[in-house]
Amino acid sequence: MAADATQTKLQAVLPGEITETYPDVFNIKGMPEQPLEKKPGQLPDRMIKQFFEKGYVIVESFFKKEELDACRESIEVLVDDLANLLYNGKKIKNLYKDYGLFERLTHIEKEFPGANIILHKQGKLTQAFRDLWSSPRLLNVVEQLIGPDIMGHPVWNLRTKTPCNEATTVPWHQDCAYLDTRSYDVLQPTAWIPLLDANKENGCMEVAVGGHLKGKVAKHQCCWGATWYVQLLEEEMVKTLGIDMDKDVQLCCVPYGGMLLINNLIPHRSLPNLSDQIRWSLDLRWQRPNLPVGFYDLKEGVLMRTKENPDMKIDWDCFDSVDRHNMALKAVAKDCAEEENPEFDTTIQGPWMRKWELVHMNRHTDALEEDKLTWHKS
């Protein structure tokens, strides 16, 4: 089938755009009633109000040092496991054990380009990551955003932002652009948590303030550069979301111990890492249970708290039993069963690639199966 005909077919079957908008889910009208007596960790009302009015808020000091230090130690173990996997697979000749957390993966990446993608795809939810994601103080803040019933979203990420690497520089997008349209009216707050001081030099985040207020997901494209990312063009941000690119773009520097809270409709991006250190970070998401998570029925969320049972035991085993990266691959990609060493595959595929116009093909999109579609239009 000709490329143009294929794309016409995909656009007809897989529309990312819908006409409905949901501003009151994301603006100040969607703000839950705030408690008169604050629970541990909860933010001042003015900060919660900013989250709904501007789409973001920076909390400069929140986490205890031991919480984030435990995450750093977990990452060191993950990088060591990756190094041994590549070394035993004869992909690298050196384990680079003399380098620390903020340099080792960079040296591995130089010898085996795409090593950071393998680590990203592994998606190992360590105990330290679990403890952070479900910490009572953090869930108390999430309760201020969505209420007392809280579910962890299946899409969480450890960001492996090695220096000067296109694969770790994320273009302008709205998070909803990666999910199916059933979740367009669901507030899914994200905490972006850097594991060092994040600034412009090492590639911190930028947000387009107020870009969520129309309650709309703008038209995205796929894929950006040599990556698997969708992109939101600046002219589309101006035309559809009413953003002033000169006035509304806000740089979000976040110190170690802090976090950036954003909603799933505000346009945002990460800048290139121009430093000589890896900018490690976590992004963790939540939403109210019993609402669509929007992940194409590939994986459900993990219930963390209810109004009746705020200290419930979380079923991490059930959550961990489904590998979302593998499920996303199976949903759209060619049969990889015969691939000799899939653990060394440095490409990523997912249903979002079928959601938007494919304006740029690359090694990630090359693996897409033309007629293998997993999509929900309602």
N, C-alpha and C positions, 0 to 999 in steps of 0.2 A: 504494500500500500504506500502511495506517495506520502511524503512528510506532511504536506498541506492537508491532505484528506484525513490523515491520522489525527492531526491537531484539531481539525474541525469536529471530528468524532469525539475526541476527548472533551472539548469545550462543551459539546452538547450534553454529554453524559455526566460530566464532573464540574458543575459550576461552583466556584468558590464564592461568588458574589450572590447575595440575596437582597431583595428590595427592603425587607423589614429592618428597622433600626430599634435599638433598645437603650436610649439615653438614660432613662430613669433607673436602670440596673446599675449604672456605673457612676452617675453624678451624685450630688449631695442628697437627692431623694432616696437613694439606695443605702444611705448610711444608717446602720442599726442604732437603736437607742443606746446611748452610752451609760455605763454603770455609774451611779453616784459615788460608790466606794470602789476604788481601783484595786484590782488584783495585782499580785507581784508581776512586775514587768510591763504592765499596761501603760500606754502612752497618753499624754495630755490630749484632751478633746481637740485642741487646735491642730495637732498633727494628724489625727484621724480625719478631721475636716479637710485638711490639705490633700490627703490621699484621694478623697472623692472629688474635690474641686479641681485639682491640678493633675491628678493621675499618678502621683508619686510622692514619696516622702523619704528623706534620708534620716536614719537614726544613727547618730555618730558613735554612740557608746551603748552597747546592749549586752553583748555576750561576755561571759566570764572567760578569762584567759585559758583556763583548763579545758573548756568546751572546744575552743578552736584549736588549741594545741593538740588535743586528741584527734581532731580531723587531720591535722598536718601529719601526725604519726601514722594514721591510717593510709594516707596517700603515699608516704614513704614505702610502706609495705606493698601497696599496689604497684608502684613503679619498680620495686625490686622483683616482684612476681613477673611483671612484663619483661624486664631485662632478662630474666632467666628463661622465659618462654622463647624470646627471640634468639638468645644465645644457644639454647639447646636445639632450636630449629635451624641453626646455622645462618641466621639472618644478620647477626652482628658478631663481631669478633672480640668485643670488650664489654664487660659488665658495667663499667664506669662507676664503680663503687666509691671512688674517691670524691665524687661530686655529691652535693647536698640536694635537698628538696627543690631548690629553686634553679638548679642547673642540670641535674642528671638527665632528665627526659630530653632536654635540648640536645645533649651529646648523643643520646640514643637515636634521636630523630635525624641527626645529621648522617648517621650510618644507615639507618633504615627509615627513609621518609614515609610518613604516615603512621609512625608508632603512636603518636598522640591520638590518632583516630581509633586505633585498636583499644587504647585505654578508655576512651570516651564510650565506645560501643560495649565494652564489658559491663558497664553499669553496675558495678558491685556496691551494694548498699551496706557498707561496713557498720559495725555497732556504733561507732562514733557518729556517723552520719545519721543513723536512726535516732540516737539520743538527741542530736541537735534538732532534727526535723520535728520531733514530738516532745520537745522540752516543754514543761508546763508554762514557763514564762513566755515562750514564743507562742504557744497556743492561746495564751491569754490575750496576746496582741491580735492574733488572727480572729479571735472571738469578737474583738471590737470592729472587725471589718465585715464578717459574714454571719455572726451569731454563734451560739453555743454548740451547734452541731457541726463537726469539722471532719472532713475526709482529706487525706493526702492524695494529691493528683498523681496518676501514674507516670506523668512526664516530669522527671526531676533530672538534674544533670550535675556531674562534676566537670568543670571547664578546665581544659588542659592548655591554657593560652601560652604556648611557647613563643619566643620573640620572633617578630617579622615573619609570621606564618599566616597565609591567606586562609587556611582551614580553620583558624581560631579567631578570625576577625569577622564578626557577624554584621551584615548590612541592616539598614532600616527595615523594620518589620513590626507587625502586631502579632502577639503570641497566638491569637485566634486563627491566624492564617495557616498554622500548622495543624489545626484540628478540624473535625467535620462541623458542618453548619448547625448541628443540633445544639452545640454549646455556645452559640453566639450570644445568647441571652443569659449566660451564667457567669457570675463574677468569680474569677479564679486569681486571687492575689498571689504574687510571687515575692519571696524574699531572696534578693541577690546578696550573697555573703562572700566577700573577698577574704582570702586567707593570708593577706598582707595588706599594707596600705595601698589602696587602689587610686591611681591618679591618671592624668592624661598621658604621661609618658609610657606607663605600662599597660595602657589600654582599658581605662575604666569605661563606664557606660555613659551614653547620652540619651536623654528623653526629649520628646517633642511635647512640651507642656500643653495640656488641654486637648490633645489629639483624640482623647476618648469621649469627649463630651457629646458628639453626634450619635454615639452608640452604634457606630457602623464599622464594619470591616472593609477596608478599601481594597482595590484591585492590586494583587501582588503578581509577581512573575517568578519563574523558576528556570534554571537555577543560576545563582550568582557566581560568576567567575568559574573557578575549577572546583566549586563546593557543591553541597547538597542543600544549601540554604535558599529559602525564598527571599525575594527582595521587594521593597516598597519604594518606588521611585519618588524623588522629592516633588516632582510636579504633580504626582498623584496625591501626595500628602497635602499640598496646597489646594488643589482643586476639590478633592472629595472631603477632606477633614478640616479644611479652613485653617491650616497651620501657616504661620508666618515664620519662614525658615531663618529670618534674621533676628527675630525677637523671642521665639518660643523654644528654641533648642537650648537645653540646659545640661551642662557638664555635671556629672555626678561623681565627685571624688568621695570615697568612703574609706575611713581609717580601719585598721585591723581592730576588730571588736564591734564594728558597726554593721549596718545593713541598709540596702536600698529596697523599699517596698514599692511595687508597681502593680497596676492592674493589667489584665490580659488584652486590653484594647489600646493602651497608650503606645504610640510608635517609639521604638528605642533601637539602639545599636551599640555595639562595642567597638572601640577604636583600636587601631593597630598597636601591638605591643612593641614599642621602640626601645625598651630597656634591655638589659642583659640578663634579666631574671624572668622566670615563669610566673605569670599572674594566675595562680590557682584560685578558683572560686566555686561555690555551690549555688545553684538556683533551685529552690524548693517551693512547691506550689500546694495550694489547698482549695477546697470549695465546699459548699454544703452537700451532704450526701443526698441521695435520691434525686439528683439532677444529672443530666448527661455530662459525662466527662469529655466527650467529643473525640475519643481516640479510636474511632472506627470499630468499636467492639473488640479491640485487640487485647485490651487489659483494663481492668477496673482499678479504682482507687483503694486506699487502705483507710478504714475507719479509725480515727484517732480519739474522738471525744464526742459525747452526746450530752445534752442538757441533763438527762437523768443519770448518766454515768460518766462524769467528767474525768474519772481516774481509771477508765477501762483498760483492760489488758489488750494490747494491739496484736493482731494476728499477722505478724511479719512473715511467717512461713508461707502462708497462702499468697501474700503479695509477691514474695520472692520467687514463687514457683513458676511465674510467667515472665519470660525474657522479652521485654517490649521491643528491643532492637531486632531480635530474631523474628518476632511476630510481624513487625513492620516490613521486614525484608520479604517474608513469605507472602505478604499481601499483594505485592506489586512486582517483585523481581522474578527473573528467570530461575528455573530450577537449579539450585546450587548444590544439589546432593552429590554430584560427581566432582565437585571441586576438591582438589587434592588436599589442600591445607586451608580450610575456611577460617581458622583462627588467625591467619595472617592477612586476611582480606582487609584492605584499607579503603573500601568504598562503603557508602551508606545510601540506602534507598528507603522510601516510605510513601504512604498514601498521599501526603501533601504534594508530592511531585505530580500526581494526577489531578490535583485540585486547581492548579493555575496553569496559565499558558507556559509551555516550555519554549522559552526564547533562546536558551543556550544549552546545548548538549555538551556533556563531558563524560569522564570515565564513570561517574556515579550514575548518571542517567542512562548510560549504555546498557546497564543491566536490567532496565525495565522491561517487563513482558507486556507487549502491546495490548493483549486482550485480557490480561489478568487484573481485573478491577475490583476493588473492595471499597464501596462508597455508600454513604447515606445522604440522600438529598433532602430529607425532612428534618 
